[in-house]
Amino acid sequence: MLSLKNIKKILIPTDFSDTAMKAAQYAAEMAKKSGGGIFLLHVIEPDIDSIRQPYPLHDRLQEEIANNRLGELNILQKSINQMYPDIKTEIELAKGTITNSVLDFAESNKMDLIVMGTKGATGLKEIFMGSVTAGTIRRTKVPVLAIPEEYVFDLPDAILFATNHFEKNTNLLNKIVEVATLFSADVHVAVFVDTDTVEVSDYVHNTQQLNHYLDFLKKTYPSIVFKAELLEGSEFEETVEKYDVKNEVDMIAMITYPKRFLDRLMKKSVTKKMAFHSKIPVLVIPAK
């Protein structure tokens, strides 16, 4: 059996919102099971208006903001320590753009996972409200677990691994299996079939591929219970959501690729949409 690395270092970017607190709770539960620690990161973004002020006033204001945010970080850390006394927590205050700061911290400190809240939205609001999560997912080299705003924590019994690529790279698959192992969860492997464009040959091909892939996964990870399913529908997100509800799936896992390849593979990018619209956590594994 392959040697799996435990999820020991979990980064939680926080803006002190309720959504961020839900992400912190989820991360703490993971750290509790893995014996790992969590890192609470708050980023102070540049304020254009304050920069225009005279230097003494600007410096004084920035110092005051930093002290206030550090105080909030300390309060959050204390709250988590009270709920999870056995978990090691660390806090970090950074300055700059949020996405850059999160990615820089995750890579330089070799984080195993980033857990962050995401706020559901539609239309133009999605672009702005989800910009931080979207930017992180698009550029990250570290797996990201996006926790929906309305999600109520529950130990995941099943993870849906949505793929049309039949990945055999164990460096990528290990990330999903590590989470499944942590929670003793089954993994449902699903291939989406677009009923608006599908042909009979697509069904035959995907069924054969999925059966071969299931055999590979069972041999590679014999301790995990795998199931396989062809998901049929005209909209990926809606089809996945119906499957999740019917089969009581508690997390969705997806592997992302550089944009050109992903567009060529699936005609459109669905990972960010899934992260915004899903009612359950979405685990994003970057292939790059």
C-alpha positions as CSV (number, residue, x, y, z in Angstrom):
1,M,0.0,0.0,0.0
2,L,1.2,3.5,-0.8
3,S,2.4,5.6,2.1
4,L,0.0,8.5,2.7
5,K,1.0,11.8,4.4
6,N,-1.2,13.0,7.1
7,I,-2.7,16.5,6.9
8,K,-0.7,18.2,9.5
9,K,-0.5,21.9,8.6
10,I,-3.8,23.6,7.8
11,L,-4.0,27.3,6.8
12,I,-7.2,29.2,7.5
13,P,-7.4,32.7,5.9
14,T,-9.9,34.7,8.0
15,D,-11.8,38.0,7.8
16,F,-13.5,37.2,11.1
17,S,-16.8,36.6,9.4
18,D,-19.3,33.8,10.3
19,T,-18.3,32.1,7.0
20,A,-14.6,32.2,7.9
21,M,-15.5,30.8,11.4
22,K,-17.2,27.8,9.8
23,A,-14.0,27.2,7.8
24,A,-12.0,27.4,11.0
25,Q,-14.3,24.9,12.7
26,Y,-14.0,22.4,9.9
27,A,-10.2,22.8,9.8
28,A,-10.0,22.3,13.6
29,E,-12.0,19.1,13.3
30,M,-9.5,17.9,10.6
31,A,-6.5,18.8,12.8
32,K,-8.1,17.1,15.7
33,K,-8.3,13.8,13.8
34,S,-4.8,14.2,12.1
35,G,-3.0,15.4,15.2
36,G,-2.0,18.5,13.2
37,G,-2.1,22.2,13.8
38,I,-3.9,25.2,12.3
39,F,-2.6,28.6,11.2
40,L,-5.0,31.5,11.3
41,L,-4.0,34.2,8.8
42,H,-5.5,37.6,8.5
43,V,-4.4,40.0,5.6
44,I,-4.6,43.8,5.9
45,E,-5.1,45.1,2.4
46,P,-3.8,48.5,1.3
47,D,-6.2,51.4,1.8
48,I,-5.9,53.9,-1.0
49,D,-7.5,56.7,1.0
50,S,-5.2,56.3,4.0
51,I,-2.1,56.2,1.7
52,R,-3.0,59.8,0.6
53,Q,-2.7,61.1,4.1
54,P,0.5,62.7,5.5
55,Y,3.1,60.0,6.4
56,P,2.8,60.4,10.2
57,L,-1.0,60.1,10.1
58,H,-0.8,57.2,7.6
59,D,1.8,55.3,9.8
60,R,-0.2,55.9,12.9
61,L,-3.4,54.7,11.3
62,Q,-1.8,51.5,9.9
63,E,-0.3,50.7,13.3
64,E,-3.8,51.2,14.9
65,I,-5.4,48.9,12.3
66,A,-2.7,46.3,12.7
67,N,-3.1,46.3,16.5
68,N,-6.9,46.0,16.2
69,R,-6.7,43.1,13.8
70,L,-4.1,41.3,15.9
71,G,-6.4,41.7,18.8
72,E,-9.2,40.0,16.8
73,L,-6.8,37.2,15.8
74,N,-6.0,36.6,19.5
75,I,-9.7,36.5,20.4
76,L,-10.3,34.0,17.6
77,Q,-7.3,31.9,18.6
78,K,-8.5,31.8,22.2
79,S,-12.0,30.8,21.1
80,I,-10.7,27.9,19.0
81,N,-8.3,26.8,21.9
82,Q,-11.3,26.6,24.2
83,M,-13.2,24.4,21.8
84,Y,-10.2,22.4,20.8
85,P,-7.7,22.5,23.6
86,D,-5.5,19.7,22.2
87,I,-4.9,21.5,18.8
88,K,-1.9,23.7,18.3
89,T,-2.9,27.1,16.8
90,E,-0.7,29.8,15.5
91,I,-1.7,33.3,14.2
92,E,-0.2,35.4,11.5
93,L,-0.9,39.0,10.3
94,A,0.1,39.9,6.8
95,K,-0.1,43.0,4.6
96,G,-0.9,43.1,0.9
97,T,-3.5,41.6,-1.4
98,I,-5.3,38.7,0.1
99,T,-4.8,36.1,-2.6
100,N,-1.1,36.8,-2.9
101,S,-0.6,36.8,0.8
102,V,-2.5,33.5,1.3
103,L,-0.6,31.8,-1.5
104,D,2.8,33.1,-0.4
105,F,2.2,32.0,3.2
106,A,0.9,28.5,2.1
107,E,3.9,27.8,-0.1
108,S,6.6,29.3,2.0
109,N,5.4,27.5,5.1
110,K,4.6,24.3,3.2
111,M,0.9,24.0,4.2
112,D,-0.8,20.7,3.5
113,L,-4.2,22.3,3.0
114,I,-6.0,25.7,2.8
115,V,-9.5,25.8,4.3
116,M,-11.5,28.9,3.5
117,G,-15.1,30.0,3.5
118,T,-16.9,30.9,0.3
119,K,-20.0,33.0,-0.1
120,G,-22.6,31.8,-2.5
121,A,-23.6,34.2,-5.2
122,T,-24.9,34.5,-8.7
123,G,-24.3,36.7,-11.8
124,L,-22.0,39.7,-11.3
125,K,-22.0,39.3,-7.5
126,E,-20.2,36.0,-8.0
127,I,-17.3,37.8,-9.6
128,F,-16.8,40.1,-6.6
129,M,-17.9,38.1,-3.6
130,G,-16.0,35.1,-4.7
131,S,-12.9,36.8,-6.0
132,V,-10.6,35.8,-3.2
133,T,-11.6,32.1,-3.2
134,A,-11.7,32.1,-7.0
135,G,-8.2,33.6,-7.2
136,T,-6.8,31.2,-4.7
137,I,-8.3,28.2,-6.5
138,R,-7.1,29.4,-9.9
139,R,-3.4,30.0,-8.8
140,T,-2.8,27.7,-5.8
141,K,-0.3,24.9,-5.7
142,V,-1.8,23.7,-2.4
143,P,-5.1,21.9,-2.1
144,V,-8.0,24.1,-1.2
145,L,-11.1,23.1,0.8
146,A,-14.0,25.6,0.2
147,I,-16.6,25.7,2.9
148,P,-20.0,27.1,1.8
149,E,-21.6,29.9,3.8
150,E,-24.7,28.0,4.8
151,Y,-23.0,24.7,5.5
152,V,-23.4,23.1,8.9
153,F,-20.5,20.9,9.9
154,D,-21.0,17.1,9.8
155,L,-18.4,14.4,9.6
156,P,-18.2,13.3,6.0
157,D,-19.1,9.7,5.4
158,A,-18.8,9.9,1.6
159,I,-16.8,12.0,-0.9
160,L,-17.8,12.5,-4.5
161,F,-14.7,12.6,-6.8
162,A,-15.9,14.1,-10.0
163,T,-13.6,13.4,-12.9
164,N,-13.6,13.1,-16.7
165,H,-9.8,12.5,-16.8
166,F,-9.4,9.2,-14.9
167,E,-6.3,10.4,-13.1
168,K,-3.7,7.9,-12.2
169,N,-1.2,10.3,-10.8
170,T,-0.9,9.1,-7.1
171,N,0.5,12.5,-6.0
172,L,-2.9,14.0,-6.9
173,L,-5.1,11.1,-5.8
174,N,-3.3,10.8,-2.5
175,K,-4.7,14.2,-1.5
176,I,-8.3,12.9,-1.8
177,V,-7.5,9.6,-0.2
178,E,-5.8,11.3,2.7
179,V,-9.0,13.2,3.5
180,A,-11.1,10.1,3.0
181,T,-8.8,8.2,5.3
182,L,-9.0,10.9,7.9
183,F,-12.8,10.6,8.1
184,S,-13.1,6.9,7.2
185,A,-15.2,8.1,4.2
186,D,-16.2,6.2,1.1
187,V,-15.2,7.7,-2.3
188,H,-17.8,7.8,-5.1
189,V,-16.0,8.2,-8.4
190,A,-18.3,10.0,-10.9
191,V,-18.1,10.8,-14.6
192,F,-20.4,13.5,-15.9
193,V,-22.2,12.8,-19.2
194,D,-23.8,15.8,-20.9
195,T,-27.2,14.6,-22.2
196,D,-27.4,17.6,-24.6
197,T,-24.3,16.4,-26.6
198,V,-23.8,12.7,-25.7
199,E,-23.7,10.0,-28.3
200,V,-24.0,6.2,-27.8
201,S,-20.3,5.8,-28.2
202,D,-19.7,8.2,-25.3
203,Y,-21.7,5.9,-23.0
204,V,-19.7,2.9,-24.0
205,H,-16.4,4.6,-23.8
206,N,-17.0,6.2,-20.4
207,T,-18.4,3.0,-18.9
208,Q,-15.4,1.0,-20.0
209,Q,-13.0,3.7,-18.8
210,L,-14.8,4.0,-15.5
211,N,-14.7,0.3,-14.8
212,H,-11.0,0.1,-15.6
213,Y,-10.4,3.1,-13.4
214,L,-12.4,1.6,-10.5
215,D,-10.2,-1.5,-10.7
216,F,-7.1,0.7,-10.6
217,L,-8.2,2.7,-7.6
218,K,-9.2,-0.5,-5.6
219,K,-5.8,-2.0,-6.3
220,T,-3.9,1.1,-5.5
221,Y,-5.9,2.0,-2.3
222,P,-7.3,-1.2,-0.9
223,S,-8.3,0.3,2.4
224,I,-10.8,2.7,0.8
225,V,-14.3,1.8,-0.3
226,F,-14.8,3.0,-3.9
227,K,-18.0,3.2,-5.9
228,A,-18.5,4.4,-9.5
229,E,-21.3,6.2,-11.3
230,L,-22.1,7.8,-14.6
231,L,-23.9,11.1,-13.9
232,E,-26.3,12.1,-16.6
233,G,-27.7,15.6,-17.0
234,S,-27.6,18.9,-18.9
235,E,-26.0,20.9,-16.1
236,F,-23.0,19.7,-14.2
237,E,-23.7,21.5,-10.9
238,E,-27.4,20.5,-10.8
239,T,-26.6,16.9,-11.6
240,V,-23.9,16.7,-8.9
241,E,-26.2,18.3,-6.3
242,K,-29.0,15.8,-7.0
243,Y,-26.5,12.9,-6.6
244,D,-25.1,14.4,-3.4
245,V,-28.6,14.6,-1.9
246,K,-29.7,11.2,-3.0
247,N,-26.5,9.5,-1.8
248,E,-25.8,11.6,1.2
249,V,-22.4,12.8,-0.1
250,D,-20.7,15.2,2.3
251,M,-17.9,16.6,0.1
252,I,-17.0,17.1,-3.5
253,A,-13.4,16.6,-4.8
254,M,-12.1,17.9,-8.1
255,I,-8.7,18.0,-9.7
256,T,-8.0,21.3,-11.6
257,Y,-5.7,21.8,-14.6
258,P,-4.3,24.8,-16.4
259,K,-7.1,26.7,-18.1
260,R,-6.4,25.7,-21.7
261,F,-6.3,22.0,-20.9
262,L,-9.4,22.2,-18.7
263,D,-11.4,24.0,-21.3
264,R,-10.4,21.5,-23.9
265,L,-11.2,18.6,-21.6
266,M,-14.6,19.7,-20.3
267,K,-15.6,22.5,-22.8
268,K,-16.0,24.9,-19.8
269,S,-14.5,25.4,-16.4
270,V,-16.8,24.1,-13.6
271,T,-14.6,24.0,-10.6
272,K,-15.1,27.7,-9.5
273,K,-18.9,27.4,-10.2
274,M,-19.0,24.3,-8.1
275,A,-17.1,26.0,-5.3
276,F,-19.6,29.0,-5.3
277,H,-22.8,27.1,-5.7
278,S,-22.2,23.9,-3.8
279,K,-24.1,23.4,-0.5
280,I,-21.3,21.1,0.7
281,P,-17.5,21.5,1.0
282,V,-15.5,21.4,-2.3
283,L,-12.0,20.0,-2.2
284,V,-9.9,21.4,-5.1
285,I,-6.6,19.6,-6.0
286,P,-4.3,21.6,-8.4
287,A,-2.6,19.4,-11.0
288,K,0.1,22.0,-11.6
